[in-house]
Amino acid sequence: MKTFTAEEVAKHNNDKDCWIIVDKKVYDVTKFLQDHPGGKKVIVNVAGKDASKQFHMFHKPQVLDKYGPQLLIGTTGQPQESKAVVKAPTTPDPLTNNLFGDLVPYGDPAWYQGWNTPYYNESHKRLRAAVRAFVEKEIMPFTHEWDEAKAMPKDLFRKSYEAGILPCVIGPPFPVKYVGTHIAGGVKPEEFDAFHDLIVTDEISRCGSGGVVWGLMGGLGIGLPPITLFGSEYLKDKVVGPCLRGEKVICLAITEPWAGSDVANLKTTATKSPCGKYYIVNGEKKWITNGVFADYFTVAVRTGGPGMKGVSLLLVERTMPGVTTRQMACSGVWPSGTTYIDFADVKVPVENLIGKENSGFKYIMFNFNHERMGIAVQATRFARVCLEEAMKYAMKRETFGKKLIDHPVIRYKLAQMSRQIEATYAAIENAVYQFTIMDKTEAMIKLGGPIALLKAQSTQVFEYCAREAAQIFGGLAYTRGGQGEKVERLYREVRAFAIPGGSEEIMLDLGIRQAIKQAEMVKAFTQNSKL
């Protein structure tokens, strides 16, 4: 690459011939002037000069990743002479050996920043590195573009499968029968546990878009487990492999215009045809993640009497006549395809019944723990994203003659965000650890209440951090795109996490009711054992 002196760059100093220097690299931005979102005058004012300080004041580094390659023409200064290779010391440096990421204070979990942990081993570290590399290459540069388009490319599913990431979304055990043994980071299937599941969700959520996260893993993570856990071999062979390989998309359809958290009172019906070979499905579903582009729908229907004992789960296929979908206009999570679904006399073969008839409510409750845990992990990472973005911005933005970070009130805001995030993540790790010890039945009985409280805790922390980050960014957090892009988007998406999967009010009540119920059971058992 050609090397230019500062004097040579200075000759290209007008709107007809405009070069600038950013971080010792020379860019010819002449043809880019008309496309610059802030107008060409801003760039012309620094034409022929080193604009590094001005660039970083108003742009994120990712801007250069996107536009830099086609504008870069050289560097400044003398070419560097080749230096002898210095071998790394054989003894790891204890201060840096366990560090990972950008090391923004509290911008990643404590174990990323050198803290000791009983939860993670080398396989977790390898998976973490592999997923982060994938997200930073295949997702983060395009997040804003996909969000504005309210859609994301279908080949992202295939890419994430080929990277050994997509099958991890449904949690352990790893589905070797349907996708083989390839897991990102060289993790062995027998090693794959709930902490690997946590890492995948957490790292994908670093993209800072609930819409992209839910678009990729929202429907899969909650729509497929009922089939893997309770479906017939026929249904598993039909659906599991194609969905985990990114060839097909599945979603979970429970919520209705008149039944959200009140699952037991849903109204969509499935009545047996006279021949007994089909269920005839009629009804509507609303706010269904991935529904607009899903191939399969795991649908909660009423096959029996009123209440929870009359609910079943059916696999409905898009190709079945009578299924119509339309994307809803929501405040956020746009690429996830939030959908209104209408089922009009849809003939569903009885073979598509998931598990036993009228046992669907139990399957739904079983599924809720993993769904709510996923929401808690995502919301907590989104809170971290808000903190990380605010921290980095505060370290470079200057007001009243000093950087924002030097104002006590800003440090106070960052401290309040940090303490809440760290406490919530510690609770998440504690809950995830229980999944590695308990069997599925014990986990369903014991963890439903604590996870409900954790879901409410995480979304309230997310809301707090989104607000405080927006205050630190000021007007930039009110503008789509630019430096405040992630914070602006996440601020809009808070309600999408506080309500779906069980609203905060329902979760808080459930958490206490479950705790009281379990305490009474333990007390009764203790008293009986003394008799």
BANUSE-678348 format. One line per 10 residues: number of its first residue (from 1); their letters; for each residue x, y negated, z of C-alpha. Coordinates in nm, 2 decimals, always signed. Layout:
! residues N
NUM> a> X Y Z | ...
! end
This chain:
! residues 531
1> mktftaeeva> +0.00 +0.00 +0.00 | +0.13 -0.34 -0.09 | +0.27 -0.58 +0.18 | +0.19 -0.95 +0.17 | +0.34 -1.24 +0.37 | +0.12 -1.49 +0.55 | +0.22 -1.75 +0.29 | +0.11 -1.53 +0.01 | -0.23 -1.47 +0.17 | -0.27 -1.85 +0.24
11> khnndkdcwi> -0.28 -1.92 -0.14 | -0.61 -1.74 -0.17 | -0.82 -1.99 +0.03 | -1.14 -2.08 -0.15 | -1.47 -1.92 -0.25 | -1.34 -1.83 -0.60 | -1.04 -1.65 -0.46 | -1.08 -1.55 -0.09 | -0.85 -1.33 +0.11 | -0.85 -1.28 +0.49
21> ivdkkvydvt> -0.64 -1.10 +0.74 | -0.80 -0.87 +1.00 | -0.58 -0.67 +1.24 | -0.27 -0.71 +1.01 | -0.47 -0.58 +0.70 | -0.54 -0.80 +0.40 | -0.89 -0.79 +0.25 | -1.00 -0.95 -0.08 | -1.36 -1.06 +0.01 | -1.42 -1.28 -0.29
31> kflqdhpggk> -1.69 -1.05 -0.44 | -1.84 -0.98 -0.09 | -1.91 -1.35 -0.01 | -2.26 -1.35 -0.15 | -2.35 -1.03 +0.04 | -2.22 -1.14 +0.38 | -2.53 -1.15 +0.61 | -2.40 -1.47 +0.78 | -2.35 -1.66 +0.46 | -2.03 -1.72 +0.27
41> kvivnvagkd> -1.93 -2.04 +0.44 | -1.84 -1.86 +0.76 | -1.58 -1.65 +0.57 | -1.46 -1.94 +0.35 | -1.38 -2.14 +0.66 | -1.11 -1.88 +0.74 | -1.00 -1.80 +0.38 | -0.63 -1.74 +0.35 | -0.59 -1.71 +0.73 | -0.58 -1.45 +1.00
51> askqfhmfhk> -0.95 -1.40 +1.10 | -0.90 -1.12 +1.35 | -1.03 -1.32 +1.65 | -1.34 -1.45 +1.46 | -1.42 -1.11 +1.31 | -1.41 -0.93 +1.65 | -1.62 -1.20 +1.81 | -1.91 -1.14 +1.57 | -1.87 -0.78 +1.44 | -1.84 -0.43 +1.56
61> pqvldkygpq> -1.53 -0.23 +1.45 | -1.76 +0.00 +1.25 | -1.82 -0.28 +1.00 | -1.46 -0.23 +0.87 | -1.52 +0.14 +0.85 | -1.81 +0.08 +0.62 | -1.69 -0.21 +0.40 | -1.31 -0.21 +0.46 | -1.20 +0.07 +0.22 | -1.34 -0.11 -0.09
71> lligttgqpq> -1.21 -0.45 +0.01 | -0.86 -0.36 +0.15 | -0.57 -0.46 -0.07 | -0.27 -0.45 +0.16 | -0.11 -0.53 +0.49 | +0.10 -0.81 +0.64 | +0.46 -0.80 +0.77 | +0.74 -0.58 +0.68 | +0.69 -0.21 +0.59 | +0.76 +0.00 +0.90
81> eskavvkapt> +1.07 +0.22 +0.88 | +1.02 +0.58 +0.94 | +1.10 +0.68 +1.29 | +1.23 +1.01 +1.43 | +0.95 +1.23 +1.57 | +0.95 +1.23 +1.94 | +0.83 +1.56 +2.09 | +0.56 +1.55 +2.35 | +0.68 +1.65 +2.70 | +0.61 +2.01 +2.79
91> tpdpltnnlf> +0.47 +1.92 +3.13 | +0.13 +1.74 +3.09 | +0.10 +1.39 +3.24 | -0.15 +1.43 +3.53 | -0.27 +1.07 +3.47 | -0.37 +1.13 +3.10 | -0.41 +1.50 +3.05 | -0.78 +1.51 +3.12 | -0.88 +1.17 +2.96 | -1.12 +1.16 +2.67
101> gdlvpygdpa> -1.30 +0.89 +2.48 | -1.27 +0.52 +2.47 | -1.22 +0.50 +2.85 | -1.47 +0.21 +2.89 | -1.55 +0.20 +3.26 | -1.85 +0.42 +3.32 | -1.90 +0.45 +2.95 | -1.87 +0.83 +2.97 | -1.93 +1.08 +3.25 | -1.66 +1.09 +3.52
111> wyqgwntpyy> -1.51 +1.42 +3.40 | -1.42 +1.24 +3.07 | -1.21 +0.99 +3.27 | -0.99 +1.23 +3.46 | -1.21 +1.32 +3.75 | -1.20 +1.68 +3.88 | -1.51 +1.89 +3.82 | -1.63 +2.24 +3.91 | -1.87 +2.25 +3.62 | -1.66 +2.24 +3.30
121> neshkrlraa> -1.38 +2.45 +3.15 | -1.17 +2.45 +2.83 | -1.46 +2.57 +2.61 | -1.67 +2.27 +2.72 | -1.38 +2.04 +2.64 | -1.34 +2.19 +2.29 | -1.71 +2.16 +2.22 | -1.72 +1.80 +2.35 | -1.43 +1.70 +2.11 | -1.59 +1.88 +1.81
131> vrafvekeim> -1.94 +1.73 +1.86 | -1.80 +1.38 +1.91 | -1.59 +1.40 +1.59 | -1.90 +1.52 +1.40 | -2.12 +1.24 +1.54 | -1.87 +0.97 +1.47 | -1.82 +1.08 +1.11 | -2.16 +1.20 +1.00 | -2.41 +1.01 +1.22 | -2.29 +0.68 +1.38
141> pfthewdeak> -2.19 +0.50 +1.06 | -2.54 +0.55 +0.92 | -2.76 +0.51 +1.23 | -2.88 +0.16 +1.16 | -2.94 +0.24 +0.79 | -3.15 +0.54 +0.87 | -3.34 +0.36 +1.14 | -3.44 +0.08 +0.91 | -3.54 +0.33 +0.64 | -3.75 +0.51 +0.90
151> ampkdlfrks> -3.61 +0.84 +0.76 | -3.29 +1.04 +0.77 | -3.13 +1.27 +0.50 | -3.24 +1.63 +0.51 | -2.88 +1.75 +0.45 | -2.79 +1.63 +0.81 | -2.96 +1.95 +0.93 | -2.75 +2.16 +0.71 | -2.43 +1.97 +0.80 | -2.50 +2.01 +1.17
161> yeagilpcvi> -2.56 +2.38 +1.13 | -2.24 +2.43 +0.93 | -2.05 +2.24 +1.21 | -2.18 +2.49 +1.46 | -2.40 +2.24 +1.64 | -2.76 +2.27 +1.54 | -2.82 +2.62 +1.69 | -2.70 +2.49 +2.02 | -3.00 +2.27 +2.05 | -3.24 +2.54 +2.18
171> gppfpvkyvg> -3.01 +2.62 +2.47 | -2.86 +2.95 +2.59 | -2.84 +3.23 +2.52 | -2.68 +3.15 +2.18 | -2.90 +3.31 +1.90 | -2.63 +3.53 +1.74 | -2.89 +3.75 +1.57 | -3.01 +3.47 +1.35 | -2.70 +3.25 +1.29 | -2.40 +3.45 +1.37
181> thiaggvkpe> -2.12 +3.35 +1.61 | -2.00 +3.02 +1.49 | -2.02 +2.75 +1.75 | -1.85 +2.41 +1.73 | -1.51 +2.39 +1.91 | -1.46 +2.77 +1.88 | -1.68 +2.84 +2.17 | -1.76 +3.21 +2.20 | -2.14 +3.30 +2.22 | -2.09 +3.48 +2.55
191> efdafhdliv> -1.93 +3.15 +2.69 | -2.22 +2.94 +2.58 | -2.42 +2.81 +2.89 | -2.64 +2.53 +3.00 | -2.34 +2.29 +3.03 | -2.26 +2.34 +2.66 | -2.63 +2.26 +2.59 | -2.59 +1.94 +2.80 | -2.28 +1.83 +2.62 | -2.44 +1.87 +2.27
201> tdeisrcgsg> -2.74 +1.66 +2.37 | -2.53 +1.40 +2.55 | -2.28 +1.36 +2.27 | -2.54 +1.34 +1.99 | -2.72 +1.07 +2.20 | -2.41 +0.85 +2.18 | -2.53 +0.74 +1.84 | -2.77 +0.51 +2.03 | -3.08 +0.59 +1.84 | -3.37 +0.78 +1.99
211> gvvwglmggl> -3.51 +0.81 +1.64 | -3.20 +0.98 +1.50 | -3.16 +1.21 +1.80 | -3.52 +1.32 +1.79 | -3.51 +1.34 +1.41 | -3.23 +1.59 +1.43 | -3.31 +1.79 +1.74 | -3.65 +1.67 +1.88 | -3.88 +1.90 +1.71 | -3.64 +2.19 +1.70
221> giglppitlf> -3.55 +2.17 +2.07 | -3.92 +2.19 +2.18 | -4.10 +2.36 +1.89 | -3.88 +2.67 +1.84 | -3.82 +2.80 +2.20 | -4.19 +2.92 +2.24 | -4.12 +3.14 +1.94 | -3.78 +3.26 +2.05 | -3.91 +3.33 +2.41 | -4.26 +3.46 +2.34
231> gseylkdkvv> -4.31 +3.52 +1.97 | -4.33 +3.85 +1.80 | -4.04 +4.00 +1.60 | -4.23 +3.91 +1.29 | -4.25 +3.54 +1.38 | -3.89 +3.53 +1.50 | -3.76 +3.68 +1.17 | -3.98 +3.44 +0.97 | -3.89 +3.12 +1.15 | -3.59 +3.12 +1.38
241> gpclrgekvi> -3.31 +3.17 +1.13 | -3.43 +2.91 +0.87 | -3.49 +2.65 +1.14 | -3.15 +2.70 +1.31 | -2.97 +2.69 +0.97 | -3.13 +2.36 +0.88 | -3.33 +2.51 +0.60 | -3.67 +2.45 +0.76 | -3.80 +2.20 +1.03 | -4.03 +2.29 +1.31
251> claitepwag> -4.22 +2.07 +1.56 | -4.43 +2.11 +1.87 | -4.79 +1.98 +1.84 | -4.96 +1.95 +2.18 | -5.07 +1.59 +2.24 | -5.41 +1.48 +2.10 | -5.57 +1.14 +2.08 | -5.76 +1.23 +2.40 | -5.52 +1.46 +2.58 | -5.16 +1.37 +2.66
261> sdvanlktta> -5.03 +1.49 +2.99 | -5.37 +1.65 +3.05 | -5.27 +1.96 +2.84 | -5.54 +2.19 +2.99 | -5.82 +1.98 +2.84 | -5.70 +1.97 +2.48 | -5.98 +2.00 +2.22 | -5.82 +2.14 +1.90 | -6.00 +2.47 +1.84 | -5.90 +2.80 +1.69
271> tkspcgkyyi> -6.19 +3.04 +1.63 | -6.16 +3.39 +1.49 | -6.29 +3.44 +1.13 | -6.57 +3.70 +1.09 | -6.32 +3.94 +0.94 | -6.09 +3.90 +1.24 | -5.79 +3.84 +1.03 | -5.76 +3.46 +1.08 | -5.79 +3.18 +1.33 | -5.98 +2.88 +1.18
281> vngekkwitn> -5.81 +2.57 +1.33 | -5.98 +2.24 +1.36 | -5.87 +1.93 +1.54 | -5.62 +1.64 +1.56 | -5.27 +1.60 +1.71 | -5.11 +1.26 +1.77 | -4.76 +1.13 +1.84 | -4.60 +1.45 +1.71 | -4.22 +1.42 +1.67 | -4.09 +1.54 +1.32
291> gvfadyftva> -4.45 +1.62 +1.21 | -4.44 +1.42 +0.89 | -4.15 +1.63 +0.75 | -4.19 +1.96 +0.94 | -4.25 +2.29 +0.77 | -4.38 +2.47 +1.08 | -4.60 +2.35 +1.37 | -4.61 +2.52 +1.70 | -4.97 +2.42 +1.79 | -5.16 +2.43 +2.12
301> vrtggpgmkg> -5.52 +2.53 +2.05 | -5.83 +2.63 +2.24 | -5.91 +3.00 +2.18 | -6.11 +3.06 +2.50 | -6.31 +2.87 +2.75 | -6.24 +2.53 +2.92 | -5.93 +2.46 +3.11 | -5.58 +2.61 +3.11 | -5.69 +2.97 +3.07 | -5.84 +2.90 +2.73
311> vslllvertm> -5.52 +2.77 +2.56 | -5.31 +2.95 +2.31 | -5.02 +2.87 +2.08 | -5.03 +2.93 +1.70 | -4.77 +2.89 +1.43 | -4.93 +2.67 +1.16 | -4.75 +2.63 +0.83 | -4.75 +2.32 +0.62 | -4.84 +2.52 +0.31 | -5.17 +2.63 +0.46
321> pgvttrqmac> -5.46 +2.44 +0.31 | -5.62 +2.18 +0.54 | -5.30 +2.05 +0.70 | -5.25 +1.68 +0.65 | -4.99 +1.45 +0.81 | -4.92 +1.08 +0.81 | -4.64 +0.88 +0.98 | -4.75 +0.65 +1.26 | -4.64 +0.29 +1.30 | -4.46 +0.29 +1.64
331> sgvwpsgtty> -4.24 +0.05 +1.83 | -3.93 +0.27 +1.79 | -3.78 +0.61 +1.72 | -3.86 +0.55 +1.36 | -3.65 +0.82 +1.18 | -3.80 +1.09 +1.40 | -4.13 +1.09 +1.20 | -4.39 +1.03 +1.48 | -4.70 +1.18 +1.32 | -5.08 +1.20 +1.32
341> idfadvkvpv> -5.18 +1.55 +1.22 | -5.53 +1.66 +1.10 | -5.62 +2.03 +1.09 | -5.94 +2.09 +0.88 | -6.06 +2.45 +0.86 | -5.70 +2.58 +0.84 | -5.68 +2.96 +0.80 | -5.40 +3.09 +1.02 | -5.32 +3.46 +1.01 | -5.37 +3.63 +1.35
351> enligkensg> -5.00 +3.74 +1.31 | -4.91 +3.38 +1.37 | -5.03 +3.39 +1.73 | -4.74 +3.32 +1.97 | -4.74 +3.56 +2.26 | -5.08 +3.66 +2.40 | -5.41 +3.49 +2.34 | -5.52 +3.24 +2.61 | -5.17 +3.25 +2.76 | -5.05 +2.94 +2.59
361> fkyimfnfnh> -5.06 +2.71 +2.89 | -4.81 +2.92 +3.07 | -4.58 +2.91 +2.77 | -4.61 +2.53 +2.75 | -4.53 +2.49 +3.12 | -4.23 +2.72 +3.07 | -4.11 +2.50 +2.78 | -4.15 +2.18 +2.97 | -3.83 +2.22 +3.19 | -3.60 +2.23 +2.89
371> ermgiavqat> -3.79 +1.95 +2.71 | -3.78 +1.72 +3.02 | -3.42 +1.80 +3.09 | -3.33 +1.70 +2.74 | -3.52 +1.37 +2.77 | -3.34 +1.30 +3.10 | -3.00 +1.37 +2.94 | -3.08 +1.15 +2.64 | -3.22 +0.86 +2.84 | -2.92 +0.87 +3.07
381> rfarvcleea> -2.68 +0.86 +2.78 | -2.88 +0.58 +2.62 | -2.84 +0.39 +2.95 | -2.46 +0.45 +2.92 | -2.47 +0.32 +2.56 | -2.63 +0.00 +2.69 | -2.36 -0.03 +2.96 | -2.08 +0.05 +2.73 | -2.19 -0.20 +2.46 | -2.25 -0.47 +2.73
391> mkyamkretf> -1.91 -0.40 +2.89 | -1.72 -0.43 +2.56 | -1.91 -0.74 +2.46 | -1.85 -0.91 +2.80 | -1.48 -0.85 +2.76 | -1.45 -1.05 +2.44 | -1.74 -1.30 +2.45 | -1.64 -1.64 +2.60 | -1.87 -1.89 +2.76 | -1.79 -2.20 +2.96
401> gkklidhpvi> -1.42 -2.16 +2.90 | -1.39 -1.80 +3.02 | -1.49 -1.45 +2.92 | -1.83 -1.32 +3.03 | -1.66 -1.05 +3.23 | -1.50 -1.32 +3.45 | -1.85 -1.44 +3.56 | -1.95 -1.27 +3.89 | -2.31 -1.25 +3.78 | -2.22 -1.04 +3.48
411> ryklaqmsrq> -2.00 -0.80 +3.69 | -2.30 -0.77 +3.93 | -2.52 -0.66 +3.64 | -2.26 -0.41 +3.51 | -2.22 -0.27 +3.86 | -2.59 -0.22 +3.91 | -2.61 -0.04 +3.58 | -2.30 +0.18 +3.66 | -2.42 +0.29 +4.00 | -2.76 +0.40 +3.88
421> ieatyaaien> -2.62 +0.59 +3.58 | -2.36 +0.77 +3.78 | -2.61 +0.88 +4.05 | -2.85 +1.00 +3.78 | -2.59 +1.20 +3.59 | -2.47 +1.37 +3.91 | -2.83 +1.48 +3.97 | -2.85 +1.61 +3.61 | -2.53 +1.81 +3.65 | -2.67 +1.96 +3.97
431> avyqftimdk> -2.99 +2.06 +3.80 | -2.80 +2.21 +3.50 | -2.59 +2.41 +3.74 | -2.90 +2.57 +3.87 | -2.99 +2.69 +3.52 | -2.65 +2.87 +3.51 | -2.74 +3.06 +3.83 | -3.11 +3.12 +3.83 | -3.30 +3.35 +3.60 | -3.57 +3.19 +3.38
441> teamiklggp> -3.86 +3.28 +3.62 | -3.69 +3.14 +3.93 | -3.59 +2.82 +3.74 | -3.95 +2.77 +3.62 | -4.08 +2.80 +3.98 | -3.81 +2.60 +4.16 | -3.70 +2.34 +3.91 | -4.02 +2.21 +3.77 | -4.06 +1.94 +4.04 | -3.70 +1.83 +4.07
451> iallkaqstq> -3.67 +1.80 +3.69 | -4.00 +1.60 +3.68 | -3.84 +1.35 +3.93 | -3.52 +1.35 +3.73 | -3.71 +1.27 +3.41 | -3.87 +0.97 +3.58 | -3.54 +0.86 +3.74 | -3.36 +0.87 +3.41 | -3.61 +0.68 +3.21 | -3.64 +0.41 +3.48
461> vfeycareaa> -3.26 +0.37 +3.48 | -3.26 +0.36 +3.10 | -3.52 +0.08 +3.11 | -3.32 -0.12 +3.37 | -2.99 -0.09 +3.17 | -3.16 -0.18 +2.84 | -3.30 -0.50 +3.00 | -2.97 -0.60 +3.17 | -2.76 -0.52 +2.85 | -3.01 -0.74 +2.65
471> qifgglaytr> -2.96 -1.02 +2.90 | -2.58 -1.00 +2.86 | -2.60 -0.99 +2.48 | -2.85 -1.28 +2.47 | -2.99 -1.35 +2.13 | -2.79 -1.08 +1.97 | -3.00 -0.82 +2.15 | -3.31 -0.97 +1.99 | -3.18 -0.93 +1.64 | -3.19 -0.60 +1.44
481> ggqgekverl> -2.84 -0.52 +1.32 | -2.51 -0.67 +1.41 | -2.33 -0.65 +1.74 | -2.65 -0.61 +1.95 | -2.79 -0.34 +1.72 | -2.78 -0.05 +1.96 | -2.92 -0.26 +2.26 | -3.20 -0.41 +2.05 | -3.30 -0.07 +1.92 | -3.28 +0.11 +2.26
491> yrevrafaip> -3.48 -0.17 +2.43 | -3.76 -0.10 +2.19 | -3.74 +0.28 +2.24 | -3.76 +0.28 +2.62 | -4.13 +0.36 +2.62 | -4.08 +0.65 +2.39 | -3.89 +0.82 +2.67 | -4.09 +0.69 +2.97 | -4.42 +0.84 +2.83 | -4.36 +1.15 +2.62
501> ggseeimldl> -4.29 +1.48 +2.79 | -4.50 +1.35 +3.09 | -4.54 +0.99 +3.19 | -4.34 +0.85 +3.48 | -4.65 +0.84 +3.70 | -4.74 +1.21 +3.62 | -4.38 +1.31 +3.68 | -4.35 +1.14 +4.01 | -4.67 +1.29 +4.14 | -4.58 +1.64 +4.00
511> girqaikqae> -4.24 +1.62 +4.17 | -4.39 +1.56 +4.52 | -4.68 +1.81 +4.47 | -4.44 +2.08 +4.37 | -4.21 +2.00 +4.67 | -4.50 +2.02 +4.91 | -4.63 +2.35 +4.76 | -4.29 +2.51 +4.78 | -4.23 +2.39 +5.13 | -4.56 +2.55 +5.24
521> mvkaftqnsk> -4.47 +2.87 +5.06 | -4.13 +2.89 +5.24 | -4.29 +2.81 +5.57 | -4.55 +3.08 +5.53 | -4.29 +3.33 +5.42 | -4.07 +3.25 +5.72 | -4.36 +3.28 +5.96 | -4.47 +3.62 +5.81 | -4.12 +3.75 +5.83 | -4.12 +3.69 +6.21
531> l> -4.43 +3.90 +6.26
! end
